[in-house]
Amino acid sequence: MSVDNSDELLHTVLPSALEVLTAWNIAETEADPSVFCQAMDRVIGDLAAAQDTLRGLAEMMFGLSSLSGILLDELADVTDRSRGEVLHAVHLRYLDPRV
């Protein structure tokens, strides 16, 4: 696979990341973790069946990272906070052991 620009690259790597994130949301909303597990199994199965497994894994990781950055920018924009403030709030909410 070769890509000519960053938009094409994002269109290549975002679909599986969006699928996994959507499955996570559905699993959380419906309290059914099997939805997420099935999506991960399918995505990872596709990666394992690819000709270049490591490249597929790298694309998946890049897709998840890109999606995280996009969502972080959107969240910062709608809350009128900086990326740093949003990341700090996420850290406090999800990673602070005192919570």
N, C-alpha and C positions, 0 to 999 in steps of 0.2 A: 504494500500500500504506500502510495506517496500522496502528499497533500501539497497544494499550492499556496494556501494561505491559512491564517488562524481560524477564520470562520469555517472553512472546510474541515479543519482538524477538529473543531468543537462539534460539528455535525457528525463526525466519525466516532468520537469518544463519549458524547453525552447520552445517547439513547440507553445504553446499558446502565449507566449511573442513574438516570432518571427512573428506569424500571426498578432498580434496587431501592431507591429512595421512596418511590410510590408504594412498593410492597411493604416497606418498613412502616409507612404511614397507615396503610390499610391494616396491617397486623396490629399496630398499636390501637387504632380506633376500634377495631372489632375484637381486640384482646385474643387474637389468634396468631401466634408466632409462626404457624406452619406456612402462612402466606409468604412471609419474608424468607423462610428457609427454602421454599420451593423456588422463589425467584433467584436466590443466591445459587441454588443447585443448578438451575438452568443456565444462568450466566457463566458460572464457573465451568459447567459442562461444555458450553460453547467454546470457552477459552481453551480448555484441555483438548478439544477436538481440532482446534485451529492448527494450521501448518507450523506457525511460530508461536508456541505457547507463551514464551516469555514476553514477546511483543504484545500479545493479547492481554496479558496480566498488566503490563506497563500501561497500555491504553486504558484499561479499566481503572487503574489507580489514578492516571491523569484525568480521566473523566470525573471521578469522584472528587478529586482535588479541585478541578475547574468548577464543578457544580457547587462545591462548598464556597469557593471564592465569589461566584455569582450571587449565591444566596446571602452571603455575608454583606456584599455591596448593597443588595436590595434591602436587607434588614436595616443596615446603617442609614440608608436613604429614607426609608419610611418612618424610622424612629428619630430622625434628625440627630443621630449620634455618629461618632467616628467609628471606623472599623475597630480601633483599639478598645474603645468603650464597649462595643458589642462583644468582642472577644473576651474582655475581662468579665463581663456579665455572664457569658457562657461558661467561663472557667469557674466562676463562683457557684453557678447553678448546678453544673454537672460534674465538676472535678474537685471541688473543695470538700475535703473529708469532714469538715464540721457541719455540713448541710445534711 
